[in-house]
């Protein structure tokens, strides 16, 4: 089972993300524990790290780096990706099969 996302590149690459491991799920839950009082830089840094971790779960093991996340993806794209991945993970927690 994969989550498909469309990258904003000229080729309109479809990236298939693998089901997250337990470690990945825990790491993403940790990233989501942001406080409204956290500085914007901390929030953006955690968001970029979360998106990078998500992208690197792709099924062809295409490597992504922080530079790609910071320069190629806008904030709305990052938020949408995080929300979609979180909803997908939530579905596994409800029905692990």
ZIVEN-V151066 format. One record per residue. RES is the residue in three letters. BURIAL is 1 if it has 24 or more other ideal C-beta (glycine too) atoms within 12 Angstrom, else 0. Layout:
BEGIN
res=<RES:RES>
burial=<BURIAL:BURIAL>
END
This chain:
BEGIN
res=<UNK:UNK:UNK:UNK:UNK:UNK:UNK:UNK:UNK:UNK:UNK:UNK:UNK:UNK:UNK:UNK:UNK:UNK:UNK:UNK:UNK:UNK:UNK:UNK:UNK:UNK:UNK:UNK:UNK:UNK:UNK:UNK:UNK:UNK:UNK:UNK:UNK:UNK:UNK:UNK:UNK:UNK:UNK:UNK:UNK:UNK:UNK:UNK:UNK:UNK:UNK:UNK:UNK:UNK:UNK:UNK:UNK:UNK:UNK:UNK:UNK:UNK:UNK:UNK:UNK:UNK:UNK:UNK:UNK:UNK:UNK:UNK:UNK:UNK:UNK:UNK:UNK:UNK:UNK:UNK:UNK:UNK:UNK:UNK:UNK:UNK:UNK:UNK:UNK:UNK:UNK:UNK:UNK:UNK:UNK:UNK:UNK>
burial=<0:0:1:0:1:0:1:0:0:0:0:0:0:0:1:0:1:1:0:1:0:0:0:1:1:0:0:1:0:0:1:1:0:0:0:0:0:0:0:0:0:0:0:0:0:1:1:1:1:1:1:1:1:1:1:1:1:1:0:0:0:0:0:1:0:0:0:0:1:0:0:0:1:0:0:0:1:1:0:0:1:1:0:0:1:1:0:1:1:0:0:0:0:0:0:0:0>
END
